[in-house]
Amino acid sequence: MFKKLFYLMALILVSGIISNSEGAGLAENYPGDIGIENDPNVVFVENFEEGSIPDVLARWDDYKLSDHMSLVSDVPPPSSGDASLLMTHVGGEGDAIDLYTRLLPGFDELYFRFYVKIDTACNPIHHFVHMGGYNPPTAWPQGGAGEKPDGDDRFSTAIETHGTDWRWDYYTYWMEMRGNPIPNKYWGNDFINDSNFTVVQGQWLCVEVMVKMNYPTTERNGEQAVWINGQPWYMGGQLVTHLGEGFPNGYWVWDSFYPDINSPPFEGFRWRSVEDLNINFFWLELYITTAPTEYVSKVWFDDIVIAKEYIGPISTTPVPPGKASNPDPGNGATDISVDADLSWTAGSGSTSSDVYFGTTSPGAYQGNQTATTFEPGTLDYDTPYYWRIDEINAEGTTTGDVWTFTTESLSLNLPWTDGFESGDLVTGGWTTSGSASASSKAEYTGVYGAQLKATAWMEKAISTAGFTSIHVKYARTTGGLDSGEYLYVEYHDGSQWNELEATQASSWASQDKTCGSSADDNADFKVRFRLNANKSNEYAYIDDVEITGTSQ
């Protein structure tokens, strides 16, 4: 029995096995990846749900052979989406199909997760999916094949399928990379070199790559790691897919690192010599150079997430919703309009919200709704209000934070007067149409009054909130009006215009008109002077306008 157990343990240590996952990642909080794009640690998301290839391309900085791209309904089993991106390579019609994007402003540690399915009949792939940095960042992928970076210009790493071997490995360029036997040639270094770490074709795989920059720039404490379906790879008794200063053990043969537990530890990555070089691009590439003419190779991509921490495979485990966030009005806000509506961002995975609102914390229950806005009606002036949003889904309820805001104080706008002594109508806040102006010919008292000629009007909006018994006072006269032509004095109550006077009076007279009750306590109150004449020598003069009311 002991011998059998010893043999089993030895077999596990010697042969490569996938084990010891990274554990729960960001995706655990977003079943089906729904809402993951809103996580503050997420930098970029592409799920190919835009509906058309042009709309997909609009989200990327650069691309090649877009006519060999299509959106199809084949998606990873845990995906919540309806489409994936199919790249169809045809021999003789170009080598590279790709999408490239910058990741600005640049980062010192990033995780790149994507789903991929490689057709069983796919021709061996020359290069695959890259990530790295350029200094300065460029909106297109740079060259540099066979050239060693200087440390202040660029670095890159890729997860590759390594040609006819169909095994996962890196393809890495950095300032201390190892060279090829051919003089002065540097090809991307590989690090895993295990034929058992095979690329399974014909099924969806979750691939995630981590890159961590060295800091300070004189150190070799940079790292890189890869997980397939959320699992790293062990070989010969050690983890070989995560490389950093002091791990794993192994030895170099020219530009290839071979993990070996009995050899010295890996020296680590000095990705850069200046801090300005960081991780700032992602390059999704299908690069095939050996396909016979018209030979078709297909690769599907979906559910790309780039984040500042481990992401993990798409979660299928239901979880309660996240908290509601981004309240509007903001928490603690003051001077909020009494007509304000409430809005918020729903928590991840939420299907509906319980709304609480009122003048005591946390507010009275207002009902359940799916919308992320709520109309409380007209609020009281100078009053603190409290509200809370509880998010709900099939797994439970997540109680939200209590938010508060205070409404505006009642602004007592009356009495309001304008004798037009500014010499214009703008100062008094009048809106005009036609020939309406301030004029020294139109004064009743002082130097200036208001003048309307032909067809023209002037209108003033002013809130009567807090007042009743609204009066409009003014002096007016007209000249040259024909039959049916009048100076109309009107007020608007938010619904319609109401006439106070229609006059052809040709001598100055002061007026005091009482508005109807619809003008009381009305934030939408307006007064208008309107002339319906048709000649420039037909006019009306207005002066000493005053709007008054009785305070409530």
C-alpha positions in Angstrom: 0.0 0.0 0.0 2.8 2.4 0.9 4.6 1.6 -2.3 1.5 2.3 -4.4 1.0 5.7 -2.6 4.7 6.6 -3.1 4.4 5.7 -6.8 1.3 7.8 -7.2 2.9 10.9 -5.5 6.0 10.5 -7.7 3.9 10.3 -10.8 2.1 13.5 -9.8 5.4 15.3 -9.2 7.1 14.2 -12.3 4.3 14.6 -14.8 2.7 18.0 -15.4 -0.7 18.5 -13.7 -3.1 21.4 -13.5 -3.8 22.2 -9.9 -4.0 24.8 -7.2 -6.1 27.6 -8.8 -5.5 31.2 -7.9 -8.8 31.2 -6.0 -11.7 33.5 -6.3 -11.2 36.4 -8.6 -13.2 39.5 -9.7 -15.5 37.3 -11.9 -16.9 35.6 -8.8 -18.7 38.8 -8.0 -20.3 39.1 -11.4 -22.0 35.8 -12.5 -22.0 35.6 -16.3 -19.7 38.7 -16.2 -22.8 40.8 -15.9 -21.7 44.3 -14.7 -18.0 43.4 -14.4 -17.2 46.4 -16.6 -18.3 48.7 -13.7 -15.8 47.2 -11.3 -13.3 49.9 -10.3 -10.4 47.5 -10.9 -11.4 46.7 -14.4 -9.5 48.6 -17.2 -11.1 47.2 -20.4 -13.9 44.9 -21.4 -14.8 43.5 -24.8 -17.7 40.9 -25.1 -18.4 41.4 -28.8 -22.1 42.3 -28.1 -21.9 45.5 -30.2 -24.0 44.0 -33.0 -21.7 44.7 -35.9 -18.0 44.5 -36.8 -17.7 48.3 -37.5 -19.1 48.9 -34.0 -16.5 46.5 -32.5 -13.7 48.1 -34.5 -14.7 51.6 -33.2 -13.6 50.5 -29.7 -10.1 49.4 -30.7 -7.2 51.6 -31.9 -6.0 49.4 -34.8 -6.9 46.3 -36.7 -6.1 44.2 -39.7 -8.2 42.1 -42.1 -11.5 43.1 -40.6 -13.3 41.5 -43.6 -12.1 38.2 -42.1 -13.9 38.9 -38.8 -17.5 38.1 -38.0 -19.8 38.0 -35.0 -21.3 34.6 -34.5 -23.6 32.9 -31.9 -21.0 30.4 -30.7 -20.2 31.6 -27.1 -18.5 30.0 -24.1 -20.9 27.9 -22.0 -20.8 30.3 -18.9 -21.1 33.5 -21.0 -24.2 35.7 -20.6 -23.6 37.1 -24.1 -25.1 36.2 -27.5 -22.0 36.7 -29.7 -18.3 36.0 -30.1 -15.7 37.1 -32.6 -14.8 34.6 -35.2 -11.5 35.2 -37.0 -11.3 33.2 -40.2 -7.8 32.9 -41.7 -7.6 31.9 -45.4 -4.3 30.9 -46.8 -3.0 33.4 -49.4 -5.3 36.3 -48.2 -2.9 37.8 -45.6 -1.1 36.5 -42.6 -2.4 38.5 -39.7 -5.9 39.2 -38.4 -5.8 41.3 -35.3 -7.3 43.9 -32.9 -5.0 46.2 -30.9 -5.8 48.7 -28.2 -3.8 51.0 -25.9 -4.4 50.8 -22.1 -3.9 54.3 -20.9 -2.4 55.9 -18.9 -0.4 52.6 -18.4 -0.2 50.3 -15.4 2.4 48.4 -13.4 0.4 45.2 -13.0 -2.4 43.9 -15.1 -4.4 40.7 -15.7 -5.6 39.8 -19.1 -8.4 37.2 -19.4 -10.0 36.0 -22.6 -11.9 33.0 -23.9 -10.7 31.3 -27.0 -11.7 28.3 -29.1 -9.3 27.0 -31.8 -10.8 24.9 -34.5 -9.5 21.3 -34.7 -8.5 21.9 -38.3 -6.7 25.1 -37.6 -3.3 25.5 -39.3 -0.4 25.9 -36.8 -0.4 29.5 -35.4 2.8 31.5 -35.7 1.9 34.2 -33.1 -1.1 34.7 -30.9 -2.1 37.1 -28.1 0.3 39.8 -26.9 0.5 42.3 -24.1 3.2 44.8 -23.1 4.3 48.4 -23.3 5.7 51.0 -25.6 7.4 54.2 -24.6 5.8 56.4 -25.7 2.5 54.4 -26.2 1.4 54.1 -29.8 -2.0 53.5 -31.4 -0.6 50.7 -33.4 1.5 47.6 -32.7 5.2 48.2 -33.3 7.8 45.8 -34.9 11.0 44.6 -33.3 11.0 40.9 -34.1 14.5 39.6 -33.7 15.7 42.7 -31.8 16.4 43.0 -28.1 14.7 45.9 -26.3 16.8 48.6 -24.7 14.8 48.8 -21.5 13.4 52.3 -22.1 11.6 51.7 -25.3 9.4 48.5 -25.2 8.8 45.1 -23.8 6.2 42.4 -24.6 5.1 39.0 -23.8 2.6 36.7 -25.5 0.8 33.5 -24.7 1.5 31.2 -27.7 0.4 27.8 -29.0 3.9 27.2 -30.4 3.3 26.0 -33.9 3.0 22.3 -34.6 3.7 21.5 -30.9 0.3 22.8 -29.9 1.5 23.5 -26.4 1.0 26.6 -24.2 4.1 28.8 -23.6 5.3 32.4 -23.5 7.0 34.4 -26.2 8.7 37.2 -24.4 10.9 40.2 -25.3 12.6 42.3 -22.6 15.9 44.1 -22.0 17.7 41.1 -20.5 16.3 38.4 -22.8 18.5 35.6 -24.0 19.8 35.4 -27.6 19.7 32.9 -30.4 22.7 31.0 -31.7 22.5 33.2 -34.8 24.7 36.2 -34.0 22.8 39.4 -33.0 19.4 37.8 -33.3 16.9 37.7 -30.4 13.6 35.9 -30.8 11.0 35.7 -28.1 12.0 33.6 -25.1 9.9 30.6 -24.0 9.8 29.3 -20.4 7.5 26.3 -19.9 8.7 23.8 -22.5 6.4 21.0 -21.4 4.8 19.0 -24.2 2.1 17.9 -21.8 0.8 21.4 -21.4 -1.3 21.0 -24.5 -3.6 23.3 -26.3 -7.0 21.6 -26.4 -8.6 22.4 -29.7 -12.3 22.4 -30.5 -13.6 23.7 -27.2 -13.7 27.0 -25.3 -10.8 27.7 -23.0 -10.3 30.5 -20.5 -6.8 32.0 -20.7 -5.5 34.5 -18.2 -2.1 36.2 -18.3 -0.6 38.4 -15.5 2.3 40.8 -16.0 3.9 42.7 -13.2 6.5 45.4 -13.8 9.8 45.6 -11.9 10.2 48.3 -9.3 12.5 50.0 -8.7 13.8 49.8 -12.3 17.2 48.5 -11.2 15.6 45.3 -9.8 14.6 42.0 -11.4 11.4 41.6 -9.4 9.1 41.7 -12.5 6.8 38.7 -12.9 4.5 36.9 -15.4 2.0 34.1 -15.0 -0.7 32.2 -16.9 -3.7 30.2 -16.0 -5.7 28.0 -18.3 -9.3 27.5 -17.1 -8.4 29.2 -13.9 -5.5 26.7 -13.2 -1.7 27.1 -13.3 0.6 24.3 -14.5 2.9 22.2 -12.3 5.8 20.1 -13.7 8.5 18.2 -11.9 7.2 19.2 -8.5 7.1 22.9 -9.0 4.9 25.6 -10.4 6.2 26.6 -13.8 3.6 29.0 -15.2 4.4 31.8 -12.7 7.9 33.2 -13.1 9.5 35.8 -11.0 12.7 36.6 -9.0 13.7 33.2 -7.4 11.1 31.0 -9.0 10.8 28.5 -10.6 14.1 26.6 -10.7 15.5 25.9 -14.2 18.3 26.4 -16.7 18.8 28.3 -20.0 19.6 26.8 -23.4 20.2 29.8 -25.6 16.8 31.6 -25.7 14.7 28.8 -24.0 14.3 28.4 -20.2 13.7 24.8 -19.1 12.2 24.3 -15.6 14.1 21.9 -13.5 13.7 21.7 -9.7 17.3 20.8 -9.2 18.7 23.8 -11.1 19.2 27.4 -9.9 16.2 29.7 -9.5 15.0 31.9 -12.3 16.6 35.4 -12.0 13.4 37.4 -12.5 12.4 40.0 -15.0 13.9 43.4 -15.4 11.3 44.5 -17.8 12.4 48.2 -17.9 15.1 50.6 -16.9 12.8 53.7 -16.7 9.4 54.1 -15.0 7.9 55.7 -18.1 7.8 52.2 -19.7 4.8 50.3 -18.3 2.0 48.0 -19.4 -0.1 49.9 -22.0 -1.3 47.7 -24.8 -3.2 44.5 -25.6 -2.9 42.9 -29.0 -5.3 40.1 -30.0 -3.7 38.4 -33.0 -4.2 35.4 -35.2 -0.9 35.2 -37.2 -0.6 32.2 -39.6 2.3 32.1 -42.1 2.3 28.5 -43.3 -1.3 27.9 -44.4 -1.7 26.5 -48.0 -3.5 28.7 -50.4 -7.3 28.8 -49.6 -6.8 26.7 -46.5 -9.3 27.9 -43.8 -8.4 28.2 -40.1 -10.9 29.4 -37.5 -10.4 30.9 -34.1 -13.1 32.3 -31.8 -12.6 34.9 -29.1 -14.9 36.2 -26.4 -15.4 37.8 -23.0 -12.1 39.8 -22.8 -11.5 41.4 -19.4 -8.4 43.3 -18.4 -8.1 44.3 -14.7 -5.7 45.3 -12.0 -6.3 42.1 -10.1 -6.9 38.4 -10.8 -10.1 37.9 -12.7 -10.7 34.2 -13.1 -13.2 32.3 -15.3 -16.7 33.5 -15.7 -18.7 32.6 -12.6 -21.9 30.6 -12.8 -22.5 30.8 -9.0 -25.4 33.1 -8.2 -24.6 35.7 -5.6 -26.7 38.5 -4.0 -26.6 41.8 -5.8 -24.1 44.5 -5.2 -24.9 47.7 -3.4 -26.5 50.6 -5.3 -24.1 53.4 -5.9 -23.6 56.9 -7.5 -26.6 58.6 -5.9 -28.0 61.7 -7.5 -28.4 64.0 -5.6 -25.1 63.2 -4.1 -24.9 62.2 -0.4 -24.7 65.3 1.7 -25.7 67.6 -1.2 -27.3 70.9 -0.3 -29.4 73.5 -2.2 -31.2 70.8 -4.2 -34.2 71.8 -6.3 -37.6 71.0 -4.8 -38.4 69.4 -8.1 -35.4 67.1 -8.1 -35.7 63.4 -9.0 -33.6 60.7 -7.5 -31.3 58.4 -9.5 -28.6 55.8 -8.8 -26.5 53.0 -10.4 -27.9 49.6 -9.8 -25.7 47.1 -7.9 -24.2 44.3 -10.0 -26.7 41.4 -10.5 -29.6 43.4 -9.3 -33.0 42.7 -10.9 -35.1 45.3 -8.9 -34.8 47.9 -6.2 -36.7 48.6 -3.0 -36.9 52.4 -2.6 -37.0 54.2 0.8 -37.5 58.0 1.0 -38.6 60.5 3.5 -37.6 63.1 6.1 -36.4 60.6 8.7 -33.7 58.1 8.2 -33.7 55.8 6.3 -36.9 57.0 4.7 -40.3 55.3 4.3 -40.8 52.4 1.9 -41.9 53.7 -1.4 -42.2 50.4 -3.3 -40.2 48.0 -5.5 -39.2 49.0 -9.1 -36.8 48.0 -11.9 -36.0 51.6 -13.0 -33.0 53.4 -11.5 -34.9 56.7 -11.1 -37.6 57.8 -8.6 -39.8 60.8 -8.7 -40.7 61.9 -5.2 -42.9 64.8 -6.2 -42.5 68.5 -5.2 -40.4 68.6 -2.0 -40.5 71.1 0.8 -38.0 74.0 0.9 -35.0 74.0 3.2 -35.7 70.4 4.3 -33.3 67.4 4.9 -34.4 64.2 3.1 -33.1 60.6 3.6 -33.2 57.8 1.1 -31.9 54.3 0.6 -31.9 51.7 -2.2 -31.9 48.0 -1.4 -30.9 45.9 -4.4 -32.7 42.5 -4.9 -32.2 39.4 -7.0 -33.1 35.7 -6.6 -30.3 35.2 -4.2 -31.4 37.8 -1.7 -31.4 41.5 -0.8 -28.4 43.8 -0.3 -29.2 46.7 2.0 -27.9 50.0 0.6 -26.3 53.0 2.3 -28.5 55.8 3.7 -28.0 58.9 1.6 -29.2 62.4 2.5 -29.6 65.8 0.9 -31.1 69.2 1.8 -33.4 71.1 -0.5 -33.0 74.8 -1.5 -34.2 77.6 0.7 -37.2 79.5 -0.5 -36.0 82.3 -2.7 -38.2 85.4 -2.2 -38.1 87.0 -5.6 -40.8 89.6 -5.1 -41.3 92.4 -5.4 -39.4 92.6 -8.7 -39.0 95.8 -10.7 -37.5 97.1 -13.9 -37.5 100.7 -15.0 -35.1 99.9 -17.9 -32.6 102.5 -16.7 -29.8 100.0 -17.7 -30.5 101.1 -21.3 -31.2 97.4 -22.4 -33.6 94.5 -21.9 -30.9 91.9 -21.2 -30.0 93.3 -17.7 -33.6 92.7 -16.6 -33.6 89.2 -17.9 -36.2 89.8 -20.6 -36.6 87.3 -23.5 -37.6 89.1 -26.7 -38.8 88.6 -30.3 -39.0 91.1 -33.1 -38.2 94.7 -32.7 -38.1 95.0 -28.9 -35.5 97.3 -27.2 -34.9 99.8 -24.5 -35.3 103.4 -25.8 -34.9 106.9 -24.5 -38.1 107.7 -26.5 -40.1 105.2 -24.4 -39.6 106.6 -20.9 -42.4 107.3 -18.5 -40.1 108.2 -15.7 -36.3 108.3 -15.8 -34.3 108.1 -19.0 -35.3 104.8 -20.6 -38.4 102.7 -21.2 -39.1 99.6 -23.3 -40.2 99.9 -26.9 -42.1 97.4 -29.1 -42.5 98.0 -32.9 -44.7 96.1 -35.4 -44.9 92.5 -34.4 -42.8 92.0 -31.2 -42.9 90.8 -27.7 -40.8 90.9 -24.5 -41.2 88.2 -21.8 -39.9 87.9 -18.2 -39.8 84.6 -16.2 -39.8 85.0 -12.4 -40.8 82.6 -9.7 -43.7 83.6 -7.4 -43.0 80.7 -5.1 -44.0 81.7 -1.5 -46.4 84.4 -2.7 -50.1 84.9 -3.4 -52.2 87.7 -4.8 -49.8 88.4 -7.6 -50.0 91.9 -9.2 -48.4 93.2 -12.4 -47.9 96.9 -12.4 -46.6 99.0 -15.3 -47.0 102.2 -17.3 -47.9 102.0 -21.0 -48.9 103.9 -24.1 -49.3 103.1 -27.8 -49.2 104.9 -31.1 -50.3 104.4 -34.7 -52.2 101.2 -34.1 -54.9 100.2 -36.6 -58.1 98.4 -35.9 -57.5 95.0 -34.4 -53.9 95.9 -33.3 -53.3 95.9 -29.6 -50.7 95.9 -26.9 -51.5 92.7 -25.0 -50.3 92.2 -21.4 -50.4 88.6 -20.3 -49.1 86.2 -17.7 -48.3 82.5 -18.0 -49.1 80.1 -15.2 -47.1 77.1 -16.5 -50.0 75.9 -18.6 -51.3 78.7 -20.6 -51.2 82.5 -21.3 -53.8 84.6 -19.5 -54.8 88.1 -20.6 -54.5 91.0 -18.2 -55.1 93.8 -20.8 -55.5 94.4 -24.5 -55.2 98.2 -25.2 -54.8 100.8 -27.9 -54.5 103.6 -25.3 -52.5 106.4 -26.9 -51.5 108.3 -23.7 -49.4 107.2 -20.8 -51.3 105.6 -17.9 -50.1 103.5 -14.9 -51.8 100.1 -14.5 -52.1 97.6 -11.6 -53.5 94.3 -12.8 -54.3 91.4 -10.5 -53.5 87.9 -11.7 -55.6 84.9 -11.1 -54.9 82.3 -8.4 -53.0 80.2 -11.0 -50.2 82.7 -10.7 -49.8 82.1 -6.9 -46.8 80.2 -5.5 -45.8 79.4 -9.1 -42.2 78.7 -10.0 -43.1 78.9 -13.7 -44.7 82.3 -13.7 -44.0 84.6 -16.7 -45.3 88.1 -17.7 -45.4 89.2 -21.4 -45.9 92.4 -23.3 -46.9 91.6 -26.9 -47.7 93.9 -29.8 -49.5 92.5 -32.9 -49.0 95.5 -35.3 -47.5 95.2 -38.8 -45.7 98.5 -39.4 -42.5 99.9 -37.9 -44.2 103.2 -37.1 -46.8 101.3 -35.0 -45.5 101.0 -31.4 -46.0 100.4 -27.8 -44.0 101.9 -24.9 -43.7 100.2 -21.5 -42.0 101.5 -18.3 -41.8 101.0 -14.6 -42.7 97.3 -14.6 -43.3 95.9 -11.1 -44.4 92.4 -10.0 -45.6 92.1 -6.4 -47.3 89.6 -4.2 -48.3 88.8 -0.6 -45.9 86.5 1.2 -47.4 83.3 2.5 
